[in-house]
Amino acid sequence: DPVMVARETEVIKAMEDLQSKPENIRDQITAGRVAKLVKEKALLEQPYIMDPTKTVSQALVEAISKLGENIKIRRFQRFILGEGIEKKVGDLAKEVEEQTAAMQKQAEEKKDEKKEEAPAAEASAEKPKVAVSAKAVKALRDKTGAGMMDCKKALAESNNDVQAAEDFLRKKGIAGAAKKAGRTAAEGLVVQYIHPGSRMGVLLELNCETDFVARGEKFTDLADSLAMQVAANPEVEYVSMDEVDPAAREREFQMEMSREDLANKPENIREQIVKGRVDKIFKERALLEQDYIMDNSKTVGQAVKEAIANIGENIVVRRFTKFKLGEGLEKKADNFAEEVAAQMGQ
């Protein structure tokens, strides 16, 4: 990066140990130090981990000569778990005590539920089906963060009483995700998904509050399914709508406002239509707004909220990156017959 090189050159040139040197000598020493810094950051200049007697670049040259084709390392990206997140310094003993108490409470609640389930099952066989409105389901989902089917079941069980339905969800451990959303999540996993054929790869970081939860099966399964979700949605660019650049949103807004099909609409109506169109454009690019591949009745965002409620910790999809093989490269169209003839020396 030329900007980084210029910045490092300026910093090194201003170091006290160089101030007494002649200008030309100082320039030479500065150039050498900058070159050393750049080499330390360049993958091809590093000792090859499979054979430290050669560099990565030399190993690549050897592979080219053996395989008979050009080989290039095009790009890479590295995720370090929790990088940049400010971790809260807590009392480990107290945290373990609180987690143990919470697990014991959940176990006791499950026992009580099982005792209640038997008579409730008999009563439900006789109970007539309750019609549940989509409006009530949406209201309960917005309030609790629970999934659509869970909300519908809770309302049916509670005869459309929203407060009773919320209590039902709380007893089941489904509600309450919103209350946990503000807690720091700096542990978790960095997972990968490589699509069969190795032409598409995804790297994703999913954060939780403790290492204990990060090693659990539920959290691991969620992380793996979210990485697969990113691969399944090629248009996805952001984790959530909050990450959308205001300048990009404004640019799309102006483009939509200038479309011919809206030219005859009143200004206020036109703005409403355009706002809806722009929201739709960016929702298609936000991971949390997509239909969850494991259950199409809910979005990814709702699935994460349910996991928060079930696991009992805040969970955050922090970032992801996608690699699509050859993306952006211009492929040269060759004559296969001529290429074979050239290789055979004809």
TAZIRA-V711740 format. One record per backbone hydrogen bond with DSSP energy under -1.0 kcal/mol. NH is the residue of the N-H (numbers start at 1). CO is the residue of the C=O. E is the energy in kcal/mol with one decimal. If there is no record, write none. Layout:
NH;CO;E, NH;CO;E
This chain:
5;1;-2.3, 6;2;-2.4, 7;3;-2.3, 8;4;-2.7, 9;5;-2.4, 10;6;-2.0, 11;7;-2.2, 12;8;-2.8, 13;9;-2.2, 14;10;-1.0, 15;12;-1.5, 18;15;-1.6, 19;16;-1.1, 21;18;-1.4, 26;22;-2.8, 27;23;-2.2, 28;24;-1.7, 29;25;-2.5, 30;26;-2.5, 31;27;-2.5, 32;28;-2.1, 33;29;-2.4, 34;30;-2.5, 35;31;-2.3, 36;32;-1.9, 37;33;-2.1, 38;34;-2.6, 39;35;-2.3, 40;36;-1.8, 45;42;-1.1, 46;43;-1.8, 48;54;-3.0, 51;48;-1.3, 54;51;-2.1, 56;46;-2.2, 57;44;-2.1, 59;55;-2.2, 60;56;-2.0, 61;57;-2.2, 62;58;-2.2, 63;59;-1.9, 64;60;-2.2, 65;61;-2.0, 66;62;-1.9, 67;63;-2.7, 68;64;-2.1, 83;80;-2.3, 85;82;-2.2, 95;91;-2.4, 96;92;-2.6, 97;93;-2.1, 98;94;-2.5, 99;95;-2.7, 100;96;-2.5, 101;97;-2.2, 102;98;-2.4, 103;99;-2.3, 104;100;-2.2, 105;101;-2.2, 106;102;-2.3, 107;103;-2.1, 108;104;-2.2, 109;105;-2.4, 110;106;-2.1, 111;107;-1.7, 112;108;-2.1, 113;109;-2.2, 114;110;-2.1, 115;111;-1.7, 116;112;-1.7, 117;113;-1.9, 120;116;-1.8, 121;117;-2.6, 122;118;-1.5, 123;119;-2.1, 124;120;-2.5, 125;121;-1.2, 127;123;-1.4, 137;133;-1.8, 138;134;-2.4, 139;135;-2.2, 140;136;-2.2, 141;137;-2.4, 142;138;-2.6, 143;139;-1.5, 144;140;-2.2, 145;141;-2.9, 151;147;-2.4, 152;148;-2.5, 153;149;-2.3, 154;150;-2.3, 155;151;-2.4, 156;152;-2.1, 157;153;-2.5, 158;154;-1.4, 160;155;-3.3, 161;158;-1.2, 165;161;-2.6, 166;162;-2.3, 167;163;-2.1, 168;164;-2.2, 169;165;-2.2, 170;166;-2.3, 171;167;-2.2, 172;168;-1.5, 174;169;-2.7, 183;180;-1.6, 187;208;-2.3, 189;206;-2.5, 191;204;-2.7, 193;202;-2.2, 195;200;-2.6, 198;195;-2.5, 201;323;-2.7, 202;193;-2.2, 203;321;-2.3, 204;191;-2.6, 205;319;-2.6, 206;189;-2.5, 207;316;-3.2, 208;187;-1.4, 214;210;-1.7, 215;211;-1.5, 216;213;-1.7, 220;216;-2.2, 221;217;-2.7, 222;218;-2.0, 223;219;-2.5, 224;220;-2.4, 225;221;-2.4, 226;222;-2.1, 227;223;-1.9, 228;224;-1.9, 229;225;-1.9, 230;226;-2.0, 231;227;-1.5, 232;228;-1.9, 233;229;-1.1, 236;233;-1.7, 237;285;-2.9, 238;285;-2.6, 243;240;-1.5, 244;241;-1.4, 249;245;-2.2, 250;246;-2.6, 251;247;-2.2, 252;248;-2.2, 253;249;-2.3, 254;250;-2.4, 255;251;-1.9, 256;252;-2.4, 257;253;-2.2, 258;254;-1.2, 259;256;-1.4, 262;259;-1.3, 263;260;-1.5, 265;262;-1.6, 270;266;-2.9, 271;267;-2.2, 272;268;-1.6, 273;269;-2.4, 274;270;-2.6, 275;271;-2.5, 276;272;-2.0, 277;273;-2.2, 278;274;-2.9, 279;275;-2.4, 280;276;-1.9, 281;277;-2.2, 282;278;-2.2, 283;279;-2.2, 284;280;-1.6, 287;238;-2.8, 288;239;-2.6, 289;286;-1.2, 290;287;-1.7, 292;298;-2.7, 295;292;-1.3, 298;295;-1.8, 300;290;-2.3, 301;288;-2.4, 303;299;-2.1, 304;300;-2.2, 305;301;-2.0, 306;302;-2.4, 307;303;-2.0, 308;304;-2.2, 309;305;-2.2, 310;306;-2.7, 311;307;-2.9, 312;308;-2.3, 316;207;-2.3, 318;205;-1.8, 319;205;-1.1, 321;203;-2.3, 323;201;-2.9, 325;199;-2.7, 327;324;-2.4, 329;326;-2.1, 339;335;-2.3, 340;336;-2.3, 341;337;-2.2, 342;338;-2.3, 343;339;-2.0, 344;340;-1.9, 346;341;-2.8
